[in-house]
């Protein structure tokens, strides 16, 4: 975790998806794997599912924050995929978004959606008194990604987020869950 956070202290690029997956593991999956120890679990599959959940969370953050990250010298989109899509670092700081960037972000979004779907089983594996909290976290991030998708992955003009009211609604739904 410290290695991942430390790597964000300076300009950064990611060569390929495997390197991106490793970065996500260090900054997000490890956090999720730690938190589920607090939540409690008995089935060892929970660790793998927490890793996937962390990957989905971090991919969502990366997609949402493309412009802000690029302005800070951090480009988390895999360089090989940027090259294949004809995207330059300058394109990430533009106010107008190209179709090529939209397509790349959609590909990453599909990875995240698959990881969200796979990690849903984690809800059954953590202690029953922690499931509501985990569901709320997963649902907030999942809905951010769905909102990004609904806006056709157009993330350069404004930061896409849920309002405090929407997050409160998710928490209320979590409290009503069994």
The 8 nearest C-alpha neighbors of each residue, nearest first, counted from 0:
[[1, 25, 3, 2, 26, 29, 4, 30],
 [2, 0, 4, 3, 5, 25, 26, 6],
 [3, 1, 5, 0, 4, 6, 25, 26],
 [4, 2, 25, 26, 0, 6, 5, 1],
 [3, 5, 1, 6, 7, 2, 26, 0],
 [6, 4, 2, 7, 3, 8, 1, 9],
 [5, 7, 3, 4, 8, 2, 9, 11],
 [8, 6, 5, 4, 9, 3, 11, 10],
 [7, 9, 6, 5, 10, 4, 11, 73],
 [8, 10, 7, 11, 6, 72, 73, 5],
 [11, 9, 72, 73, 8, 12, 7, 71],
 [10, 12, 73, 74, 9, 72, 13, 7],
 [11, 13, 74, 75, 73, 14, 10, 78],
 [12, 14, 77, 75, 15, 78, 19, 18],
 [13, 15, 78, 77, 79, 18, 12, 16],
 [16, 14, 77, 18, 17, 79, 13, 78],
 [15, 17, 19, 18, 77, 20, 14, 13],
 [16, 18, 20, 19, 15, 21, 14, 22],
 [19, 17, 21, 16, 20, 15, 13, 22],
 [20, 18, 16, 22, 17, 21, 13, 23],
 [19, 21, 17, 23, 18, 22, 16, 24],
 [22, 20, 24, 18, 19, 23, 17, 25],
 [21, 23, 19, 25, 24, 20, 18, 3],
 [24, 22, 20, 26, 21, 25, 27, 54],
 [23, 25, 28, 21, 22, 27, 26, 29],
 [24, 26, 3, 0, 22, 23, 29, 27],
 [27, 25, 3, 23, 0, 24, 4, 22],
 [28, 26, 53, 30, 23, 29, 24, 25],
 [29, 27, 53, 50, 24, 31, 30, 54],
 [28, 30, 32, 31, 27, 25, 24, 33],
 [31, 29, 33, 27, 28, 32, 34, 26],
 [32, 30, 28, 34, 33, 49, 29, 53],
 [31, 33, 29, 49, 30, 35, 34, 46],
 [34, 32, 30, 31, 36, 35, 29, 37],
 [35, 33, 31, 37, 36, 32, 30, 38],
 [36, 34, 38, 37, 32, 33, 39, 31],
 [35, 37, 39, 34, 33, 38, 40, 32],
 [36, 38, 34, 35, 39, 33, 40, 129],
 [39, 37, 35, 129, 36, 126, 125, 34],
 [38, 40, 36, 126, 37, 125, 35, 41],
 [41, 39, 125, 126, 124, 42, 36, 35],
 [40, 42, 43, 39, 124, 125, 45, 126],
 [41, 43, 44, 45, 40, 124, 46, 125],
 [42, 44, 45, 46, 41, 47, 40, 124],
 [45, 43, 46, 47, 42, 48, 124, 121],
 [46, 44, 48, 43, 47, 121, 42, 49],
 [45, 47, 49, 44, 48, 32, 43, 50],
 [48, 46, 50, 44, 49, 45, 51, 43],
 [47, 49, 118, 51, 45, 50, 46, 121],
 [50, 48, 52, 46, 31, 51, 32, 47],
 [49, 51, 28, 47, 53, 48, 52, 46],
 [52, 50, 54, 48, 53, 49, 114, 118],
 [51, 53, 49, 55, 118, 54, 50, 115],
 [54, 52, 28, 27, 56, 50, 51, 55],
 [53, 55, 51, 57, 52, 56, 23, 28],
 [54, 56, 111, 52, 58, 53, 114, 57],
 [57, 55, 53, 59, 54, 58, 140, 52],
 [56, 58, 60, 54, 59, 55, 23, 61],
 [59, 57, 61, 55, 60, 56, 111, 54],
 [58, 60, 56, 57, 62, 61, 144, 63],
 [59, 61, 57, 63, 58, 62, 64, 56],
 [62, 60, 58, 64, 59, 63, 65, 57],
 [61, 63, 59, 60, 65, 64, 58, 104],
 [62, 64, 60, 61, 65, 154, 59, 159],
 [63, 65, 61, 67, 62, 66, 68, 60],
 [66, 64, 68, 62, 67, 61, 63, 69],
 [67, 65, 69, 92, 91, 68, 64, 155],
 [66, 68, 70, 64, 69, 65, 71, 92],
 [67, 69, 73, 71, 65, 70, 66, 64],
 [70, 68, 72, 73, 66, 71, 74, 67],
 [69, 71, 67, 68, 72, 66, 92, 73],
 [72, 70, 68, 69, 73, 67, 10, 74],
 [73, 71, 10, 69, 70, 11, 68, 74],
 [74, 72, 11, 10, 68, 69, 71, 12],
 [75, 73, 12, 69, 76, 11, 68, 72],
 [74, 76, 13, 12, 77, 73, 61, 19],
 [75, 77, 74, 78, 13, 81, 80, 19],
 [78, 76, 15, 13, 14, 80, 79, 16],
 [79, 77, 14, 81, 80, 13, 15, 82],
 [78, 80, 82, 81, 77, 15, 14, 83],
 [81, 79, 83, 82, 77, 78, 84, 15],
 [80, 82, 86, 78, 84, 79, 83, 85],
 [81, 83, 85, 79, 80, 84, 86, 78],
 [82, 84, 80, 81, 85, 79, 86, 78],
 [85, 83, 81, 82, 99, 86, 80, 103],
 [86, 84, 82, 83, 81, 87, 99, 100],
 [87, 85, 81, 84, 82, 90, 100, 88],
 [86, 88, 90, 89, 85, 81, 91, 82],
 [87, 89, 90, 91, 86, 69, 92, 74],
 [88, 90, 87, 91, 92, 93, 86, 69],
 [91, 89, 87, 93, 88, 92, 86, 96],
 [92, 90, 89, 66, 88, 93, 69, 65],
 [93, 91, 66, 90, 89, 69, 70, 94],
 [92, 94, 90, 95, 91, 89, 96, 155],
 [93, 95, 156, 155, 96, 92, 91, 90],
 [96, 94, 93, 97, 155, 156, 90, 92],
 [95, 97, 155, 94, 153, 100, 98, 93],
 [98, 96, 99, 100, 101, 95, 90, 86],
 [97, 99, 101, 100, 102, 96, 103, 84],
 [100, 98, 102, 97, 101, 84, 103, 85],
 [101, 99, 103, 97, 102, 98, 104, 86],
 [100, 102, 98, 104, 99, 103, 152, 105],
 [103, 101, 105, 99, 100, 104, 98, 106],
 [104, 102, 100, 106, 105, 101, 99, 107],
 [103, 105, 107, 101, 106, 102, 108, 100],
 [104, 106, 108, 102, 103, 107, 101, 109],
 [107, 105, 103, 109, 108, 104, 102, 110],
 [108, 106, 110, 104, 109, 105, 111, 103],
 [109, 107, 105, 111, 110, 106, 104, 112],
 [108, 110, 112, 106, 111, 107, 105, 113],
 [111, 109, 107, 113, 108, 112, 114, 106],
 [110, 112, 55, 108, 114, 109, 113, 58],
 [113, 111, 109, 115, 114, 110, 108, 116],
 [114, 112, 116, 110, 111, 115, 117, 109],
 [113, 115, 111, 117, 116, 112, 51, 55],
 [116, 114, 112, 118, 113, 117, 55, 52],
 [115, 117, 113, 114, 119, 118, 112, 120],
 [118, 116, 114, 115, 119, 113, 120, 48],
 [117, 119, 48, 115, 120, 52, 121, 116],
 [120, 118, 121, 116, 117, 122, 115, 123],
 [119, 121, 122, 118, 123, 117, 124, 48],
 [120, 122, 124, 119, 123, 118, 45, 48],
 [121, 123, 120, 124, 130, 119, 125, 134],
 [124, 122, 121, 120, 125, 130, 127, 126],
 [123, 125, 121, 122, 40, 45, 42, 126],
 [126, 124, 40, 39, 122, 123, 38, 127],
 [125, 127, 39, 129, 128, 40, 38, 130],
 [126, 128, 130, 129, 125, 123, 131, 124],
 [127, 129, 126, 130, 131, 38, 125, 132],
 [130, 128, 38, 127, 126, 132, 131, 133],
 [131, 129, 133, 127, 132, 122, 128, 134],
 [130, 132, 173, 134, 133, 129, 135, 174],
 [133, 131, 135, 134, 130, 129, 136, 173],
 [132, 134, 130, 136, 135, 131, 137, 129],
 [133, 135, 131, 137, 132, 136, 138, 130],
 [134, 136, 138, 132, 133, 137, 173, 170],
 [137, 135, 133, 139, 138, 134, 132, 140],
 [136, 138, 134, 140, 135, 139, 141, 133],
 [137, 139, 141, 135, 136, 140, 134, 142],
 [140, 138, 142, 136, 141, 137, 135, 143],
 [139, 141, 143, 137, 142, 138, 56, 144],
 [142, 140, 138, 144, 143, 139, 137, 145],
 [143, 141, 145, 144, 139, 140, 138, 146],
 [142, 144, 146, 140, 145, 141, 160, 147],
 [143, 145, 147, 141, 142, 146, 59, 148],
 [146, 144, 142, 148, 147, 143, 149, 141],
 [145, 147, 149, 143, 148, 144, 142, 150],
 [148, 146, 144, 152, 150, 145, 149, 143],
 [147, 149, 145, 151, 152, 150, 146, 144],
 [150, 148, 146, 151, 147, 145, 152, 144],
 [151, 149, 147, 148, 152, 153, 146, 154],
 [150, 152, 148, 149, 153, 147, 101, 105],
 [153, 151, 147, 148, 150, 101, 154, 104],
 [152, 154, 151, 150, 155, 96, 101, 147],
 [155, 153, 152, 156, 157, 63, 158, 159],
 [156, 154, 66, 94, 157, 153, 96, 95],
 [157, 155, 94, 154, 95, 158, 153, 96],
 [158, 156, 155, 154, 159, 153, 94, 66],
 [157, 159, 154, 160, 63, 64, 156, 155],
 [160, 158, 157, 63, 147, 154, 143, 161],
 [161, 159, 143, 158, 162, 146, 63, 147],
 [162, 160, 165, 143, 166, 163, 159, 139],
 [161, 163, 165, 164, 166, 160, 167, 159],
 [162, 164, 166, 165, 167, 161, 168, 160],
 [165, 163, 167, 162, 166, 168, 161, 169],
 [166, 164, 168, 162, 167, 163, 161, 169],
 [165, 167, 169, 163, 168, 164, 170, 162],
 [168, 166, 170, 164, 169, 165, 163, 171],
 [169, 167, 165, 171, 166, 170, 164, 172],
 [170, 168, 172, 166, 171, 167, 135, 173],
 [169, 171, 173, 167, 172, 168, 135, 174],
 [170, 172, 168, 174, 169, 173, 167, 175],
 [173, 171, 169, 175, 170, 174, 168, 176],
 [174, 172, 170, 131, 176, 171, 175, 135],
 [173, 175, 171, 172, 176, 170, 131, 177],
 [174, 176, 172, 173, 171, 177, 131, 170],
 [177, 175, 173, 174, 172, 131, 130, 171],
 [176, 175, 131, 174, 130, 173, 127, 128]]
